[in-house]
């Protein structure tokens, strides 16, 4: 079905909270947002904030590790708009801190599924949508914890994710889409709180403040 929306399309994976939600809210001033996350209530709250600012969002309460769901989403985006102008990926699995010799199998499985395999599959699904845009762009966020003690599960899979993204970035320099990697400042998010529960959160950047800082880099051609 055709759509009369003329705004650029921004796909935000991991849009329910933290940096993803903040960026979705800010980008809604110029883009139609396709917000992907597992938490329905948080997505609905995001939608309320976007609508209050005069923007519009399409909510996709889905798990990015489920291939069939992501394939159907991308097919629906293609059928409705024919392309994606901007893909911002903030979804992450934060495995509990643990000695490398004691990482639980379930934590390994969730971390690999979310931080590595899902990103690889999403690149395959979203790349054609970005290629169909006038100037498609994908944005990822690094958190270099690889090699730090007790960060084996999270740091190892996040490092693998970044290696995959950097390969895609190098492969698309001349042919597109543009692939950018940004490194946010430490933020007062639920993910960070899992790693540093006793940390003074007032000393950390607020997700919305960090989103405002990063937004010019995301929108910069």
Buried (B, 14 or more C-beta within 10 A) or exposed (E): EEEEEEBBBBBBBBBBBBBBBBBBBBBBEEBBBBBBBBEEEBBBBBBEBBEEEEBEBBBBBBBBBBBEBBEBBBEBBBEBBEBBBBBBBBBBBBBEBBEEEEBEEEBBEBBBBBBBBBBEBBBEBBBBBBBBBEEBBBBBBBBEBBEEEBBBBBBBBBBBBBEBBBEBBEEBEEEBBBBBEBEBEBBBBEBBBEBEEEEEBEEBBBBBBBBEEBBEEBBEE
